[in-house]
Amino acid sequence: MNGLSTVFILVGLFLLGGVYSFWKQQLPKGLIVLLSLGSALCLIAGVLRLEVWN
């Protein structure tokens, strides 16, 4: 596991926590969807950059 994949996974988890927080505060759904898409993309990028796929 290299540094960039770790950063992507940590940022994705941080954004996922933001999605949960925004959901509990009942903020606009568009903002929650946008944040969840960013979180999903970061997590996917981090997982795909792992060395186990080579």
All heavy atoms as TSV, in Angstrom:
chain	resi	resn	atom	element	x	y	z
A	1	MET	N	N	0.855	-1.172	0.000
A	1	MET	CA	C	0.000	0.000	0.000
A	1	MET	C	C	0.900	1.233	0.000
A	1	MET	O	O	1.704	1.419	0.899
A	1	MET	CB	C	-0.881	-0.026	1.249
A	1	MET	CG	C	-1.862	1.094	1.301
A	1	MET	SD	S	-3.431	0.598	1.947
A	1	MET	CE	C	-3.488	1.175	3.559
A	2	ASN	N	N	0.767	2.039	-1.027
A	2	ASN	CA	C	1.607	3.225	-1.108
A	2	ASN	C	C	0.908	4.434	-0.491
A	2	ASN	O	O	-0.240	4.362	-0.063
A	2	ASN	CB	C	2.038	3.496	-2.551
A	2	ASN	CG	C	0.861	3.713	-3.472
A	2	ASN	OD1	O	-0.238	3.964	-3.020
A	2	ASN	ND2	N	1.093	3.624	-4.760
A	3	GLY	N	N	1.605	5.550	-0.461
A	3	GLY	CA	C	1.101	6.728	0.222
A	3	GLY	C	C	-0.121	7.343	-0.417
A	3	GLY	O	O	-1.038	7.792	0.270
A	4	LEU	N	N	-0.155	7.362	-1.748
A	4	LEU	CA	C	-1.274	8.012	-2.427
A	4	LEU	C	C	-2.576	7.238	-2.241
A	4	LEU	O	O	-3.641	7.834	-2.055
A	4	LEU	CB	C	-0.961	8.188	-3.912
A	4	LEU	CG	C	-1.911	9.069	-4.696
A	4	LEU	CD1	C	-1.994	10.456	-4.081
A	4	LEU	CD2	C	-1.472	9.153	-6.137
A	5	SER	N	N	-2.500	5.921	-2.275
A	5	SER	CA	C	-3.720	5.136	-2.055
A	5	SER	C	C	-4.229	5.335	-0.624
A	5	SER	O	O	-5.438	5.406	-0.394
A	5	SER	CB	C	-3.481	3.661	-2.340
A	5	SER	OG	O	-2.550	3.112	-1.442
A	6	THR	N	N	-3.308	5.461	0.327
A	6	THR	CA	C	-3.701	5.719	1.710
A	6	THR	C	C	-4.382	7.067	1.837
A	6	THR	O	O	-5.406	7.197	2.525
A	6	THR	CB	C	-2.463	5.679	2.623
A	6	THR	OG1	O	-1.806	4.431	2.461
A	6	THR	CG2	C	-2.853	5.865	4.065
A	7	VAL	N	N	-3.848	8.066	1.155
A	7	VAL	CA	C	-4.451	9.402	1.196
A	7	VAL	C	C	-5.848	9.377	0.595
A	7	VAL	O	O	-6.790	9.953	1.166
A	7	VAL	CB	C	-3.544	10.422	0.465
A	7	VAL	CG1	C	-4.263	11.738	0.266
A	7	VAL	CG2	C	-2.260	10.622	1.228
A	8	PHE	N	N	-6.000	8.704	-0.549
A	8	PHE	CA	C	-7.328	8.620	-1.175
A	8	PHE	C	C	-8.334	7.936	-0.259
A	8	PHE	O	O	-9.476	8.393	-0.122
A	8	PHE	CB	C	-7.260	7.861	-2.502
A	8	PHE	CG	C	-6.869	8.710	-3.676
A	8	PHE	CD1	C	-5.938	8.242	-4.592
A	8	PHE	CD2	C	-7.440	9.943	-3.885
A	8	PHE	CE1	C	-5.578	9.006	-5.677
A	8	PHE	CE2	C	-7.085	10.717	-4.968
A	8	PHE	CZ	C	-6.148	10.248	-5.871
A	9	ILE	N	N	-7.928	6.853	0.383
A	9	ILE	CA	C	-8.850	6.126	1.257
A	9	ILE	C	C	-9.210	6.969	2.475
A	9	ILE	O	O	-10.378	7.034	2.872
A	9	ILE	CB	C	-8.246	4.767	1.654
A	9	ILE	CG1	C	-8.200	3.858	0.424
A	9	ILE	CG2	C	-9.044	4.115	2.767
A	9	ILE	CD1	C	-7.454	2.561	0.629
A	10	LEU	N	N	-8.222	7.659	3.055
A	10	LEU	CA	C	-8.509	8.489	4.224
A	10	LEU	C	C	-9.407	9.675	3.871
A	10	LEU	O	O	-10.320	10.014	4.639
A	10	LEU	CB	C	-7.208	8.974	4.852
A	10	LEU	CG	C	-6.391	7.913	5.574
A	10	LEU	CD1	C	-5.083	8.502	6.086
A	10	LEU	CD2	C	-7.177	7.290	6.695
A	11	VAL	N	N	-9.173	10.299	2.726
A	11	VAL	CA	C	-10.028	11.407	2.298
A	11	VAL	C	C	-11.444	10.905	2.025
A	11	VAL	O	O	-12.432	11.555	2.382
A	11	VAL	CB	C	-9.435	12.117	1.064
A	11	VAL	CG1	C	-10.430	13.077	0.438
A	11	VAL	CG2	C	-8.167	12.851	1.441
A	12	GLY	N	N	-11.559	9.734	1.416
A	12	GLY	CA	C	-12.877	9.150	1.164
A	12	GLY	C	C	-13.632	8.860	2.446
A	12	GLY	O	O	-14.841	9.120	2.544
A	13	LEU	N	N	-12.931	8.349	3.450
A	13	LEU	CA	C	-13.580	8.083	4.737
A	13	LEU	C	C	-13.958	9.378	5.448
A	13	LEU	O	O	-15.010	9.462	6.091
A	13	LEU	CB	C	-12.668	7.239	5.623
A	13	LEU	CG	C	-12.470	5.792	5.167
A	13	LEU	CD1	C	-11.444	5.108	6.043
A	13	LEU	CD2	C	-13.785	5.042	5.169
A	14	PHE	N	N	-13.111	10.403	5.323
A	14	PHE	CA	C	-13.425	11.705	5.907
A	14	PHE	C	C	-14.687	12.288	5.264
A	14	PHE	O	O	-15.578	12.798	5.956
A	14	PHE	CB	C	-12.237	12.648	5.703
A	14	PHE	CG	C	-12.480	14.039	6.205
A	14	PHE	CD1	C	-12.459	14.308	7.560
A	14	PHE	CD2	C	-12.735	15.081	5.326
A	14	PHE	CE1	C	-12.677	15.591	8.030
A	14	PHE	CE2	C	-12.963	16.358	5.784
A	14	PHE	CZ	C	-12.932	16.622	7.141
A	15	LEU	N	N	-14.773	12.201	3.944
A	15	LEU	CA	C	-15.960	12.708	3.251
A	15	LEU	C	C	-17.198	11.882	3.590
A	15	LEU	O	O	-18.310	12.418	3.666
A	15	LEU	CB	C	-15.729	12.716	1.743
A	15	LEU	CG	C	-14.711	13.730	1.233
A	15	LEU	CD1	C	-14.496	13.549	-0.267
A	15	LEU	CD2	C	-15.135	15.146	1.550
A	16	LEU	N	N	-17.017	10.594	3.805
A	16	LEU	CA	C	-18.137	9.747	4.202
A	16	LEU	C	C	-18.667	10.149	5.573
A	16	LEU	O	O	-19.876	10.146	5.804
A	16	LEU	CB	C	-17.702	8.280	4.206
A	16	LEU	CG	C	-18.792	7.237	4.296
A	16	LEU	CD1	C	-19.729	7.333	3.101
A	16	LEU	CD2	C	-18.181	5.862	4.373
A	17	GLY	N	N	-17.774	10.531	6.474
A	17	GLY	CA	C	-18.202	11.063	7.759
A	17	GLY	C	C	-18.961	12.364	7.593
A	17	GLY	O	O	-19.923	12.640	8.326
A	18	GLY	N	N	-18.548	13.184	6.629
A	18	GLY	CA	C	-19.265	14.417	6.338
A	18	GLY	C	C	-20.660	14.153	5.796
A	18	GLY	O	O	-21.610	14.869	6.121
A	19	VAL	N	N	-20.786	13.104	4.987
A	19	VAL	CA	C	-22.111	12.724	4.466
A	19	VAL	C	C	-23.028	12.358	5.619
A	19	VAL	O	O	-24.182	12.809	5.673
A	19	VAL	CB	C	-21.989	11.547	3.463
A	19	VAL	CG1	C	-23.350	10.963	3.140
A	19	VAL	CG2	C	-21.292	11.995	2.196
A	20	TYR	N	N	-22.526	11.569	6.549
A	20	TYR	CA	C	-23.336	11.178	7.703
A	20	TYR	C	C	-23.727	12.398	8.540
A	20	TYR	O	O	-24.878	12.538	8.959
A	20	TYR	CB	C	-22.569	10.162	8.557
A	20	TYR	CG	C	-23.313	9.751	9.793
A	20	TYR	CD1	C	-24.420	8.928	9.712
A	20	TYR	CD2	C	-22.906	10.205	11.046
A	20	TYR	CE1	C	-25.118	8.552	10.853
A	20	TYR	CE2	C	-23.595	9.836	12.182
A	20	TYR	CZ	C	-24.693	9.011	12.083
A	20	TYR	OH	O	-25.378	8.657	13.209
A	21	SER	N	N	-22.773	13.281	8.742
A	21	SER	CA	C	-23.036	14.480	9.534
A	21	SER	C	C	-24.073	15.376	8.856
A	21	SER	O	O	-24.983	15.894	9.503
A	21	SER	CB	C	-21.736	15.253	9.747
A	21	SER	OG	O	-21.980	16.474	10.374
A	22	PHE	N	N	-23.912	15.564	7.554
A	22	PHE	CA	C	-24.860	16.408	6.819
A	22	PHE	C	C	-26.246	15.776	6.795
A	22	PHE	O	O	-27.249	16.482	6.815
A	22	PHE	CB	C	-24.379	16.643	5.395
A	22	PHE	CG	C	-23.254	17.646	5.290
A	22	PHE	CD1	C	-22.650	18.183	6.417
A	22	PHE	CD2	C	-22.794	18.053	4.057
A	22	PHE	CE1	C	-21.621	19.098	6.321
A	22	PHE	CE2	C	-21.775	18.971	3.950
A	22	PHE	CZ	C	-21.189	19.493	5.081
A	23	TRP	N	N	-26.307	14.449	6.729
A	23	TRP	CA	C	-27.594	13.754	6.732
A	23	TRP	C	C	-28.303	13.973	8.071
A	23	TRP	O	O	-29.504	14.219	8.111
A	23	TRP	CB	C	-27.371	12.272	6.488
A	23	TRP	CG	C	-28.644	11.487	6.443
A	23	TRP	CD1	C	-29.225	10.814	7.477
A	23	TRP	CD2	C	-29.503	11.317	5.319
A	23	TRP	NE1	N	-30.390	10.232	7.061
A	23	TRP	CE2	C	-30.585	10.517	5.747
A	23	TRP	CE3	C	-29.459	11.743	4.008
A	23	TRP	CZ2	C	-31.607	10.151	4.884
A	23	TRP	CZ3	C	-30.476	11.372	3.156
A	23	TRP	CH2	C	-31.538	10.593	3.596
A	24	LYS	N	N	-27.540	13.892	9.174
A	24	LYS	CA	C	-28.135	14.093	10.486
A	24	LYS	C	C	-28.605	15.540	10.688
A	24	LYS	O	O	-29.562	15.777	11.420
A	24	LYS	CB	C	-27.127	13.733	11.586
A	24	LYS	CG	C	-26.746	12.265	11.623
A	24	LYS	CD	C	-27.907	11.396	11.978
A	24	LYS	CE	C	-28.009	11.274	13.458
A	24	LYS	NZ	N	-29.005	10.312	13.897
A	25	GLN	N	N	-27.927	16.501	10.038
A	25	GLN	CA	C	-28.318	17.907	10.158
A	25	GLN	C	C	-29.425	18.283	9.187
A	25	GLN	O	O	-29.894	19.410	9.191
A	25	GLN	CB	C	-27.110	18.805	9.887
A	25	GLN	CG	C	-26.020	18.682	10.899
A	25	GLN	CD	C	-24.835	19.546	10.546
A	25	GLN	OE1	O	-24.978	20.579	9.911
A	25	GLN	NE2	N	-23.654	19.112	10.947
A	26	GLN	N	N	-29.838	17.352	8.337
A	26	GLN	CA	C	-30.895	17.537	7.344
A	26	GLN	C	C	-30.591	18.708	6.407
A	26	GLN	O	O	-31.445	19.553	6.129
A	26	GLN	CB	C	-32.243	17.722	8.018
A	26	GLN	CG	C	-32.656	16.519	8.825
A	26	GLN	CD	C	-33.960	16.725	9.563
A	26	GLN	OE1	O	-34.459	17.841	9.679
A	26	GLN	NE2	N	-34.521	15.646	10.069
A	27	LEU	N	N	-29.364	18.726	5.910
A	27	LEU	CA	C	-28.967	19.725	4.926
A	27	LEU	C	C	-29.528	19.323	3.564
A	27	LEU	O	O	-30.046	18.222	3.400
A	27	LEU	CB	C	-27.446	19.853	4.907
A	27	LEU	CG	C	-26.865	20.499	6.165
A	27	LEU	CD1	C	-25.362	20.486	6.116
A	27	LEU	CD2	C	-27.365	21.909	6.357
A	28	PRO	N	N	-29.451	20.199	2.558
A	28	PRO	CA	C	-30.039	19.894	1.247
A	28	PRO	C	C	-29.513	18.582	0.649
A	28	PRO	O	O	-28.331	18.262	0.749
A	28	PRO	CB	C	-29.621	21.084	0.386
A	28	PRO	CG	C	-29.389	22.185	1.355
A	28	PRO	CD	C	-28.890	21.536	2.607
A	29	LYS	N	N	-30.416	17.853	0.039
A	29	LYS	CA	C	-30.080	16.530	-0.494
A	29	LYS	C	C	-29.062	16.616	-1.624
A	29	LYS	O	O	-28.248	15.716	-1.790
A	29	LYS	CB	C	-31.341	15.829	-1.003
A	29	LYS	CG	C	-32.424	15.675	0.030
A	29	LYS	CD	C	-32.010	14.780	1.162
A	29	LYS	CE	C	-33.150	14.613	2.125
A	29	LYS	NZ	N	-32.769	14.733	3.495
A	30	GLY	N	N	-29.089	17.675	-2.405
A	30	GLY	CA	C	-28.121	17.829	-3.490
A	30	GLY	C	C	-26.692	17.901	-2.980
A	30	GLY	O	O	-25.775	17.341	-3.573
A	31	LEU	N	N	-26.508	18.572	-1.870
A	31	LEU	CA	C	-25.185	18.678	-1.257
A	31	LEU	C	C	-24.725	17.323	-0.730
A	31	LEU	O	O	-23.560	16.947	-0.883
A	31	LEU	CB	C	-25.227	19.700	-0.126
A	31	LEU	CG	C	-23.928	19.993	0.604
A	31	LEU	CD1	C	-22.920	20.597	-0.358
A	31	LEU	CD2	C	-24.184	20.919	1.761
A	32	ILE	N	N	-25.642	16.573	-0.158
A	32	ILE	CA	C	-25.315	15.249	0.361
A	32	ILE	C	C	-24.947	14.302	-0.777
A	32	ILE	O	O	-23.979	13.539	-0.681
A	32	ILE	CB	C	-26.484	14.692	1.193
A	32	ILE	CG1	C	-26.682	15.559	2.434
A	32	ILE	CG2	C	-26.252	13.246	1.584
A	32	ILE	CD1	C	-27.929	15.248	3.219
A	33	VAL	N	N	-25.684	14.378	-1.879
A	33	VAL	CA	C	-25.387	13.531	-3.033
A	33	VAL	C	C	-24.022	13.876	-3.615
A	33	VAL	O	O	-23.229	12.990	-3.942
A	33	VAL	CB	C	-26.499	13.662	-4.100
A	33	VAL	CG1	C	-26.084	13.027	-5.412
A	33	VAL	CG2	C	-27.790	13.053	-3.592
A	34	LEU	N	N	-23.718	15.161	-3.729
A	34	LEU	CA	C	-22.434	15.585	-4.265
A	34	LEU	C	C	-21.278	15.125	-3.373
A	34	LEU	O	O	-20.258	14.622	-3.861
A	34	LEU	CB	C	-22.412	17.109	-4.408
A	34	LEU	CG	C	-21.190	17.724	-5.051
A	34	LEU	CD1	C	-21.081	17.269	-6.498
A	34	LEU	CD2	C	-21.271	19.230	-4.978
A	35	LEU	N	N	-21.449	15.253	-2.080
A	35	LEU	CA	C	-20.413	14.828	-1.143
A	35	LEU	C	C	-20.243	13.310	-1.159
A	35	LEU	O	O	-19.124	12.804	-1.088
A	35	LEU	CB	C	-20.758	15.313	0.255
A	35	LEU	CG	C	-19.675	15.264	1.308
A	35	LEU	CD1	C	-18.488	16.117	0.894
A	35	LEU	CD2	C	-20.210	15.741	2.634
A	36	SER	N	N	-21.341	12.577	-1.291
A	36	SER	CA	C	-21.239	11.116	-1.323
A	36	SER	C	C	-20.589	10.638	-2.612
A	36	SER	O	O	-19.851	9.649	-2.604
A	36	SER	CB	C	-22.611	10.474	-1.135
A	36	SER	OG	O	-23.463	10.818	-2.194
A	37	LEU	N	N	-20.829	11.328	-3.721
A	37	LEU	CA	C	-20.147	10.970	-4.974
A	37	LEU	C	C	-18.645	11.197	-4.859
A	37	LEU	O	O	-17.846	10.369	-5.310
A	37	LEU	CB	C	-20.712	11.769	-6.145
A	37	LEU	CG	C	-22.076	11.345	-6.657
A	37	LEU	CD1	C	-22.573	12.304	-7.727
A	37	LEU	CD2	C	-22.022	9.940	-7.193
A	38	GLY	N	N	-18.249	12.316	-4.267
A	38	GLY	CA	C	-16.834	12.577	-4.055
A	38	GLY	C	C	-16.198	11.538	-3.161
A	38	GLY	O	O	-15.076	11.086	-3.397
A	39	SER	N	N	-16.903	11.146	-2.112
A	39	SER	CA	C	-16.405	10.119	-1.196
A	39	SER	C	C	-16.240	8.785	-1.917
A	39	SER	O	O	-15.218	8.115	-1.763
A	39	SER	CB	C	-17.363	9.968	-0.026
A	39	SER	OG	O	-17.004	8.878	0.769
A	40	ALA	N	N	-17.240	8.419	-2.703
A	40	ALA	CA	C	-17.173	7.147	-3.425
A	40	ALA	C	C	-16.020	7.151	-4.425
A	40	ALA	O	O	-15.301	6.149	-4.550
A	40	ALA	CB	C	-18.497	6.883	-4.131
A	41	LEU	N	N	-15.828	8.258	-5.133
A	41	LEU	CA	C	-14.738	8.328	-6.104
A	41	LEU	C	C	-13.376	8.234	-5.420
A	41	LEU	O	O	-12.469	7.565	-5.932
A	41	LEU	CB	C	-14.838	9.609	-6.922
A	41	LEU	CG	C	-15.972	9.664	-7.938
A	41	LEU	CD1	C	-16.011	11.021	-8.618
A	41	LEU	CD2	C	-15.822	8.563	-8.963
A	42	CYS	N	N	-13.214	8.887	-4.273
A	42	CYS	CA	C	-11.944	8.805	-3.547
A	42	CYS	C	C	-11.689	7.387	-3.049
A	42	CYS	O	O	-10.566	6.878	-3.153
A	42	CYS	CB	C	-11.939	9.770	-2.375
A	42	CYS	SG	S	-11.623	11.463	-2.844
A	43	LEU	N	N	-12.713	6.749	-2.512
A	43	LEU	CA	C	-12.531	5.388	-2.021
A	43	LEU	C	C	-12.210	4.422	-3.156
A	43	LEU	O	O	-11.331	3.565	-3.034
A	43	LEU	CB	C	-13.780	4.923	-1.263
A	43	LEU	CG	C	-13.981	5.558	0.103
A	43	LEU	CD1	C	-15.345	5.182	0.660
A	43	LEU	CD2	C	-12.885	5.141	1.050
A	44	ILE	N	N	-12.897	4.555	-4.282
A	44	ILE	CA	C	-12.636	3.687	-5.431
A	44	ILE	C	C	-11.229	3.911	-5.961
A	44	ILE	O	O	-10.510	2.964	-6.273
A	44	ILE	CB	C	-13.703	3.913	-6.521
A	44	ILE	CG1	C	-15.040	3.354	-6.063
A	44	ILE	CG2	C	-13.286	3.268	-7.840
A	44	ILE	CD1	C	-16.209	3.729	-6.941
A	45	ALA	N	N	-10.817	5.185	-6.065
A	45	ALA	CA	C	-9.465	5.476	-6.548
A	45	ALA	C	C	-8.418	4.903	-5.600
A	45	ALA	O	O	-7.404	4.361	-6.049
A	45	ALA	CB	C	-9.274	6.986	-6.687
A	46	GLY	N	N	-8.641	5.004	-4.298
A	46	GLY	CA	C	-7.694	4.457	-3.344
A	46	GLY	C	C	-7.601	2.949	-3.413
A	46	GLY	O	O	-6.515	2.378	-3.355
A	47	VAL	N	N	-8.729	2.284	-3.563
A	47	VAL	CA	C	-8.731	0.823	-3.628
A	47	VAL	C	C	-8.086	0.351	-4.930
A	47	VAL	O	O	-7.324	-0.627	-4.943
A	47	VAL	CB	C	-10.169	0.282	-3.476
A	47	VAL	CG1	C	-10.246	-1.183	-3.831
A	47	VAL	CG2	C	-10.667	0.517	-2.063
A	48	LEU	N	N	-8.364	1.036	-6.034
A	48	LEU	CA	C	-7.786	0.620	-7.307
A	48	LEU	C	C	-6.284	0.854	-7.371
A	48	LEU	O	O	-5.585	0.202	-8.136
A	48	LEU	CB	C	-8.480	1.345	-8.463
A	48	LEU	CG	C	-9.902	0.890	-8.751
A	48	LEU	CD1	C	-10.504	1.708	-9.887
A	48	LEU	CD2	C	-9.944	-0.587	-9.090
A	49	ARG	N	N	-5.763	1.802	-6.583
A	49	ARG	CA	C	-4.329	2.057	-6.568
A	49	ARG	C	C	-3.559	1.106	-5.667
A	49	ARG	O	O	-2.336	1.160	-5.622
A	49	ARG	CB	C	-4.041	3.486	-6.146
A	49	ARG	CG	C	-4.390	4.504	-7.200
A	49	ARG	CD	C	-3.810	5.846	-6.880
A	49	ARG	NE	N	-2.370	5.815	-6.694
A	49	ARG	CZ	C	-1.476	5.970	-7.675
A	49	ARG	NH1	N	-1.885	6.144	-8.901
A	49	ARG	NH2	N	-0.193	5.953	-7.405
A	50	LEU	N	N	-4.242	0.243	-4.940
A	50	LEU	CA	C	-3.563	-0.727	-4.080
A	50	LEU	C	C	-2.734	-1.669	-4.942
A	50	LEU	O	O	-3.066	-1.978	-6.085
A	50	LEU	CB	C	-4.564	-1.524	-3.255
A	50	LEU	CG	C	-5.299	-0.745	-2.165
A	50	LEU	CD1	C	-6.347	-1.644	-1.533
A	50	LEU	CD2	C	-4.332	-0.245	-1.127
A	51	GLU	N	N	-1.666	-2.162	-4.395
A	51	GLU	CA	C	-0.747	-3.019	-5.132
A	51	GLU	C	C	-1.252	-4.447	-5.316
A	51	GLU	O	O	-0.661	-5.206	-6.059
A	51	GLU	CB	C	0.611	-3.035	-4.426
A	51	GLU	CG	C	1.283	-1.692	-4.344
A	51	GLU	CD	C	1.679	-1.139	-5.702
A	51	GLU	OE1	O	2.043	-1.938	-6.583
A	51	GLU	OE2	O	1.593	0.101	-5.865
A	52	VAL	N	N	-2.321	-4.823	-4.636
A	52	VAL	CA	C	-2.787	-6.209	-4.710
A	52	VAL	C	C	-3.394	-6.535	-6.073
A	52	VAL	O	O	-3.543	-7.697	-6.418
A	52	VAL	CB	C	-3.823	-6.517	-3.598
A	52	VAL	CG1	C	-3.184	-6.391	-2.246
A	52	VAL	CG2	C	-5.032	-5.628	-3.712
A	53	TRP	N	N	-3.742	-5.509	-6.859
A	53	TRP	CA	C	-4.388	-5.772	-8.159
A	53	TRP	C	C	-3.363	-6.107	-9.242
A	53	TRP	O	O	-3.729	-6.554	-10.300
A	53	TRP	CB	C	-5.196	-4.554	-8.588
A	53	TRP	CG	C	-6.179	-4.126	-7.568
A	53	TRP	CD1	C	-6.167	-2.954	-6.884
A	53	TRP	CD2	C	-7.315	-4.856	-7.074
A	53	TRP	NE1	N	-7.217	-2.904	-5.996
A	53	TRP	CE2	C	-7.934	-4.046	-6.098
A	53	TRP	CE3	C	-7.845	-6.104	-7.353
A	53	TRP	CZ2	C	-9.067	-4.468	-5.413
A	53	TRP	CZ3	C	-8.971	-6.515	-6.677
A	53	TRP	CH2	C	-9.574	-5.703	-5.721
A	54	ASN	N	N	-2.089	-5.871	-8.985
A	54	ASN	CA	C	-1.061	-6.154	-10.010
A	54	ASN	C	C	-0.659	-7.606	-10.011
A	54	ASN	O	O	-0.614	-8.288	-9.081
A	54	ASN	CB	C	0.182	-5.281	-9.767
A	54	ASN	CG	C	-0.126	-3.833	-10.054
A	54	ASN	OD1	O	-1.031	-3.521	-10.789
A	54	ASN	ND2	N	0.652	-2.951	-9.452
